Amino acid sequence: MVGLAAARALALRGHSVIVVEATGGIGNGVSSRNSEVIHAGMYYPSGSLRARHCVEGRRRIYAFCESHGVPHAKCGKLIVATNDLELAKIEGIYEQGLANGVEGLSFLTGEEARQLEPNLSCTGAVLSGETGIIDSHALMLALQGDLEDAGGVIAFHAPVERITRSGKGWNVQVSGADATEIAVDAVVNATGLGAQALARVTEGYPAERVPPLVLAKGNYFGCLGKPAFSRLVYPAPVDGGLGTHVTLDLAGRMRFGPDVEWIEREEYEVDPRRAESFYASIRRYWPGLPNSALVPDYAGIRPKLTGPGEKAADFTIDSPAEHGLDGLVHLFGIESPGLTSCLSIAEDVAERLSA
């Protein structure tokens, strides 16, 4: 998502752009395994890259969807509290959202929230009118279309093995069936879970600037039966994520997740036994969840920079102004709200390379 958006932004500025993709198609990494939620921007500290790019990116993405016919829906979201401690948490989220310039926020009593969603059980809620859902693959196809219309190309089955200096530019060594070396003026590393590995094989890039990669798996469970809610429903956030929440897709299907499972290596199987913790979490705000309603769905992995018990790290956009190497941008820790932020991050990257 972010790589395509950055490539599009650079191509629209008149650059000749090649997207070098290890797999046989677009969006086969982190971008294929998420909640497909357009976030409003109320969770992140003011002044952070996450806050700035989420709020600006959300505005841009709605406009892009309208102009490019990308399926989406501004369905809204409730962040709910079920006790006094959670109520204090969501009050803080509400205040943070106002500080971040998020539109369409209101604080509701439990009764007001239940008037909107009768199946809810809560003591209070934050209503976010700007939160929505999107067909993420349609979005990526639209980004690809703009990129190619502007003269950019995508090379598939082309894993990058090494990036070396070449005068003021870079040589990108590509393996695969058509192994080659591509001479370029600038490189953007937007490889998600592979960003740290690629940074380590970038000649001249200081090893101490490569942050740790911490894998946080998020499991999703589908829900049998008719949807119980018309909006997204999020509990108060938990360590490492936003809590086991209700998401809807554009077909109206309801699913729950993601949870947070700290792992050591990439693996995507959903353990059916995790349903037990899902039932417990969900029934705090939806007591009517029927037995045997949850079925394993899919999982994604967040490319985090911090682990359990640590303060969540901001996005890292390491560009020439910071590391001193012309024509090089590494993107680390682009997890949620990366989808929402992609068009804003793309403009940031393009501006940094133009500075």
C-alpha positions as CSV (number, residue, x, y, z in Angstrom):
1,M,0.0,0.0,0.0
2,V,2.6,2.5,1.1
3,G,5.1,1.5,-1.6
4,L,2.5,1.9,-4.4
5,A,1.4,5.2,-2.9
6,A,5.0,6.5,-2.8
7,A,5.7,5.3,-6.3
8,R,2.6,7.0,-7.6
9,A,3.4,10.3,-5.8
10,L,6.9,10.3,-7.3
11,A,5.7,9.3,-10.8
12,L,3.1,12.1,-10.7
13,R,6.0,14.5,-10.0
14,G,7.6,13.5,-13.2
15,H,10.1,10.9,-12.0
16,S,10.7,7.6,-13.8
17,V,9.7,5.0,-11.3
18,I,10.2,1.3,-11.0
19,V,8.5,-0.7,-8.2
20,V,10.6,-3.8,-7.5
21,E,8.3,-6.4,-6.0
22,A,9.5,-9.8,-4.7
23,T,6.2,-11.6,-5.2
24,G,4.0,-12.1,-8.3
25,G,1.4,-9.4,-7.5
26,I,0.7,-6.3,-5.6
27,G,-0.4,-6.2,-1.9
28,N,0.8,-9.7,-0.9
29,G,2.4,-8.6,2.3
30,V,1.1,-6.6,5.3
31,S,-1.4,-4.8,3.0
32,S,-3.3,-8.0,2.3
33,R,-3.9,-8.8,5.9
34,N,-5.6,-6.0,7.8
35,S,-8.9,-4.7,9.0
36,E,-9.5,-2.5,5.9
37,V,-10.5,0.3,8.3
38,I,-10.1,4.0,7.5
39,H,-9.0,5.4,10.8
40,A,-9.9,8.9,12.0
41,G,-6.8,9.7,13.9
42,M,-7.6,10.0,17.6
43,Y,-5.3,7.4,19.1
44,Y,-1.9,9.0,18.4
45,P,0.2,11.6,20.3
46,S,-0.1,15.1,18.9
47,G,2.8,16.0,16.6
48,S,3.7,12.4,15.9
49,L,4.0,11.1,12.3
50,R,1.1,8.7,13.1
51,A,-1.2,11.5,14.1
52,R,-0.3,13.8,11.3
53,H,-0.3,11.2,8.5
54,C,-3.5,9.5,9.8
55,V,-5.6,12.7,9.9
56,E,-4.2,14.0,6.6
57,G,-4.2,10.6,5.0
58,R,-7.8,9.9,5.9
59,R,-8.9,13.1,4.3
60,R,-6.9,12.3,1.2
61,I,-8.1,8.7,1.0
62,Y,-11.8,9.6,1.0
63,A,-11.2,12.1,-1.8
64,F,-9.2,9.5,-3.7
65,C,-11.9,6.9,-3.3
66,E,-14.5,9.4,-4.6
67,S,-12.4,10.4,-7.6
68,H,-11.3,6.8,-8.5
69,G,-14.4,4.8,-7.7
70,V,-12.8,2.8,-4.9
71,P,-15.5,1.0,-2.9
72,H,-15.7,2.4,0.7
73,A,-18.2,3.4,3.3
74,K,-18.0,6.0,6.0
75,C,-19.9,3.8,8.5
76,G,-18.6,5.4,11.7
77,K,-17.2,3.8,14.9
78,L,-17.9,3.5,18.6
79,I,-15.1,3.2,21.1
80,V,-16.8,1.8,24.1
81,A,-16.1,1.5,27.9
82,T,-17.5,-1.1,30.2
83,N,-16.1,0.2,33.5
84,D,-14.7,3.3,35.1
85,L,-11.0,2.6,34.2
86,E,-12.0,2.1,30.5
87,L,-14.2,5.2,30.7
88,A,-11.1,7.3,31.7
89,K,-9.2,5.7,28.8
90,I,-11.7,6.6,26.1
91,E,-12.1,10.1,27.6
92,G,-8.4,10.5,27.0
93,I,-8.8,9.2,23.4
94,Y,-11.6,11.7,22.8
95,E,-9.4,14.6,24.1
96,Q,-6.5,13.4,22.0
97,G,-8.7,13.3,18.9
98,L,-9.8,16.9,19.5
99,A,-6.1,17.9,19.9
100,N,-5.3,16.1,16.7
101,G,-8.0,18.0,14.8
102,V,-10.2,15.0,14.2
103,E,-13.6,16.0,12.9
104,G,-16.9,14.3,13.8
105,L,-16.1,13.2,17.4
106,S,-18.7,13.1,20.2
107,F,-18.8,11.6,23.6
108,L,-21.9,9.5,24.4
109,T,-23.4,8.1,27.5
110,G,-24.0,4.4,27.6
111,E,-27.7,4.9,26.9
112,E,-27.0,7.2,23.9
113,A,-24.6,4.5,22.5
114,R,-27.3,1.8,22.9
115,Q,-29.7,4.0,21.0
116,L,-27.4,3.8,18.1
117,E,-26.4,0.1,18.6
118,P,-29.0,-1.7,20.7
119,N,-26.9,-4.8,21.2
120,L,-24.2,-2.9,23.0
121,S,-23.4,-3.1,26.7
122,C,-21.3,-0.1,27.8
123,T,-21.1,2.7,30.3
124,G,-20.0,5.3,27.7
125,A,-18.6,5.6,24.2
126,V,-16.8,7.9,21.8
127,L,-18.5,8.2,18.4
128,S,-16.2,8.8,15.5
129,G,-18.2,9.8,12.4
130,E,-15.2,9.9,10.1
131,T,-14.1,6.3,10.6
132,G,-14.9,4.0,7.6
133,I,-14.1,0.8,5.7
134,I,-12.5,0.3,2.3
135,D,-11.8,-2.3,-0.3
136,S,-8.0,-2.3,0.2
137,H,-7.2,-4.3,-2.9
138,A,-9.3,-1.9,-5.1
139,L,-7.4,0.9,-3.5
140,M,-4.1,-0.7,-4.5
141,L,-5.3,-1.4,-8.0
142,A,-6.2,2.3,-8.3
143,L,-2.8,3.4,-7.1
144,Q,-1.2,1.0,-9.5
145,G,-3.3,2.4,-12.3
146,D,-2.2,6.0,-11.6
147,L,1.4,4.9,-11.3
148,E,1.3,3.2,-14.7
149,D,-0.7,6.0,-16.3
150,A,2.2,8.3,-15.2
151,G,4.8,6.1,-16.8
152,G,5.8,4.0,-13.8
153,V,6.2,0.2,-14.0
154,I,6.2,-2.7,-11.6
155,A,8.7,-5.6,-11.9
156,F,7.3,-8.7,-10.3
157,H,9.2,-11.8,-9.0
158,A,12.1,-9.4,-8.4
159,P,13.5,-9.7,-4.9
160,V,16.2,-7.2,-4.0
161,E,19.4,-8.7,-2.7
162,R,21.5,-5.6,-2.1
163,I,21.6,-1.9,-2.6
164,T,25.1,-0.4,-3.3
165,R,26.4,3.2,-3.9
166,S,27.0,4.3,-7.4
167,G,28.4,7.8,-7.5
168,K,25.5,10.0,-6.3
169,G,23.0,7.3,-7.0
170,W,22.4,3.6,-6.2
171,N,22.6,0.2,-7.8
172,V,19.8,-2.1,-6.9
173,Q,20.7,-5.8,-7.3
174,V,17.7,-7.9,-8.2
175,S,17.6,-11.7,-8.1
176,G,15.1,-14.1,-9.6
177,A,14.7,-15.6,-13.1
178,D,15.7,-12.2,-14.7
179,A,18.4,-11.2,-12.3
180,T,19.8,-7.8,-13.0
181,E,21.2,-4.6,-11.6
182,I,19.2,-1.3,-11.8
183,A,21.0,2.0,-11.6
184,V,18.8,4.7,-10.0
185,D,19.0,8.2,-8.5
186,A,16.9,7.3,-5.4
187,V,15.6,4.3,-3.4
188,V,12.5,4.1,-1.2
189,N,12.4,1.0,1.1
190,A,8.7,0.4,1.8
191,T,9.0,-3.4,2.3
192,G,7.0,-3.7,5.6
193,L,8.2,-6.8,7.4
194,G,11.3,-6.8,5.2
195,A,12.4,-3.2,5.8
196,Q,15.0,-3.9,8.4
197,A,16.6,-6.8,6.4
198,L,16.8,-4.5,3.3
199,A,18.3,-1.7,5.3
200,R,21.0,-4.0,6.6
201,V,22.1,-4.8,3.0
202,T,22.1,-1.1,2.0
203,E,25.8,-0.1,1.5
204,G,26.8,2.8,3.8
205,Y,23.6,2.8,5.8
206,P,24.7,2.7,9.5
207,A,23.7,-0.5,11.2
208,E,22.9,1.3,14.4
209,R,20.1,3.2,12.6
210,V,18.2,-0.1,11.8
211,P,15.5,-0.5,14.6
212,P,14.5,-3.8,16.0
213,L,11.7,-5.7,14.3
214,V,9.1,-7.0,16.7
215,L,6.4,-9.3,15.3
216,A,2.9,-8.9,16.7
217,K,0.4,-11.3,15.1
218,G,-3.2,-10.3,14.9
219,N,-5.8,-13.1,14.6
220,Y,-9.3,-12.6,13.2
221,F,-12.4,-14.6,13.7
222,G,-15.4,-14.5,11.5
223,C,-18.9,-14.4,13.0
224,L,-21.8,-16.6,11.8
225,G,-25.2,-15.1,11.5
226,K,-26.5,-11.6,10.8
227,P,-24.3,-8.6,11.8
228,A,-25.3,-7.3,15.2
229,F,-23.9,-3.8,14.6
230,S,-24.1,-1.2,11.8
231,R,-20.9,0.6,12.9
232,L,-17.5,-0.6,13.9
233,V,-17.2,-1.2,17.6
234,Y,-13.9,-0.9,19.4
235,P,-13.2,-1.6,23.1
236,A,-10.6,0.5,25.0
237,P,-7.1,-0.1,23.7
238,V,-4.9,-2.9,25.0
239,D,-1.1,-3.3,25.1
240,G,0.1,-3.5,21.5
241,G,-3.2,-2.9,19.7
242,L,-6.7,-1.4,19.7
243,G,-8.5,-4.3,21.3
244,T,-10.6,-7.1,19.9
245,H,-13.1,-5.1,17.9
246,V,-16.0,-5.5,15.5
247,T,-15.1,-4.8,11.9
248,L,-17.5,-5.0,9.0
249,D,-16.6,-5.5,5.3
250,L,-18.4,-3.8,2.4
251,A,-20.6,-6.9,2.0
252,G,-21.8,-6.4,5.6
253,R,-20.0,-9.5,7.0
254,M,-19.0,-9.1,10.6
255,R,-15.7,-10.3,12.0
256,F,-13.7,-9.7,15.2
257,G,-10.0,-8.9,15.7
258,P,-7.2,-8.5,15.6
259,D,-5.9,-9.6,19.0
260,V,-2.2,-9.3,19.9
261,E,-0.1,-12.4,19.9
262,W,3.7,-11.7,20.2
263,I,5.6,-14.1,18.0
264,E,9.2,-14.9,17.1
265,R,8.8,-15.8,13.4
266,E,6.3,-15.2,10.6
267,E,3.3,-17.6,10.6
268,Y,-0.3,-17.0,9.7
269,E,-2.3,-19.9,11.0
270,V,-5.2,-18.9,13.3
271,D,-5.4,-21.2,16.3
272,P,-9.0,-22.1,16.9
273,R,-8.3,-22.3,20.6
274,R,-7.9,-18.5,20.7
275,A,-11.6,-18.2,20.3
276,E,-12.0,-18.7,24.0
277,S,-10.2,-15.4,24.7
278,F,-12.2,-13.7,21.9
279,Y,-15.5,-14.8,23.5
280,A,-14.5,-13.3,26.8
281,S,-13.3,-10.0,25.3
282,I,-16.3,-9.6,23.0
283,R,-19.0,-10.4,25.6
284,R,-17.8,-7.5,27.7
285,Y,-19.5,-5.2,25.2
286,W,-21.7,-7.7,23.4
287,P,-23.2,-10.1,26.0
288,G,-25.4,-11.6,23.4
289,L,-22.6,-13.2,21.3
290,P,-24.0,-16.7,20.7
291,N,-22.0,-19.8,21.5
292,S,-20.2,-21.4,18.5
293,A,-20.6,-18.2,16.5
294,L,-16.9,-17.6,16.0
295,V,-14.9,-19.3,13.3
296,P,-11.1,-18.8,12.5
297,D,-10.7,-16.4,9.6
298,Y,-7.2,-15.0,8.9
299,A,-4.2,-13.4,10.5
300,G,-1.8,-10.5,9.9
301,I,1.5,-9.4,11.4
302,R,2.3,-5.9,12.5
303,P,5.9,-4.8,11.8
304,K,6.3,-3.2,15.2
305,L,9.4,-1.4,16.5
306,T,8.6,-2.0,20.2
307,G,7.5,-5.0,22.2
308,P,5.3,-6.0,25.1
309,G,5.0,-3.4,27.8
310,E,7.0,-0.8,25.8
311,K,5.5,2.5,24.7
312,A,4.3,2.2,21.1
313,A,6.8,3.6,18.6
314,D,6.0,6.2,16.0
315,F,6.4,5.6,12.3
316,T,10.1,6.0,11.3
317,I,10.8,7.7,8.0
318,D,14.6,7.8,7.8
319,S,15.6,10.2,4.9
320,P,18.7,12.0,3.8
321,A,18.2,14.9,6.3
322,E,18.6,12.4,9.1
323,H,21.1,9.9,7.9
324,G,23.1,11.9,5.3
325,L,22.9,9.6,2.3
326,D,21.4,11.3,-0.7
327,G,18.5,9.6,-2.5
328,L,17.6,7.1,0.2
329,V,14.5,6.7,2.4
330,H,13.9,3.7,4.7
331,L,10.4,3.3,6.2
332,F,10.2,1.3,9.4
333,G,7.3,0.3,11.6
334,I,4.6,1.3,9.2
335,E,1.8,-0.6,10.9
336,S,-1.7,0.7,11.7
337,P,-2.7,3.3,10.6
338,G,-0.5,2.7,7.6
339,L,-3.3,2.0,5.2
340,T,-5.1,5.2,6.2
341,S,-1.9,7.2,6.1
342,C,-0.5,5.9,2.8
343,L,-1.3,8.9,0.6
344,S,0.1,11.3,3.2
345,I,3.2,9.3,3.8
346,A,3.7,9.1,0.1
347,E,3.8,12.9,-0.2
348,D,6.1,13.2,2.8
349,V,8.5,10.7,1.1
350,A,8.4,12.6,-2.2
351,E,9.1,15.9,-0.5
352,R,12.0,14.5,1.5
353,L,13.6,13.2,-1.7
354,S,13.0,16.6,-3.4
355,A,14.6,18.6,-0.5
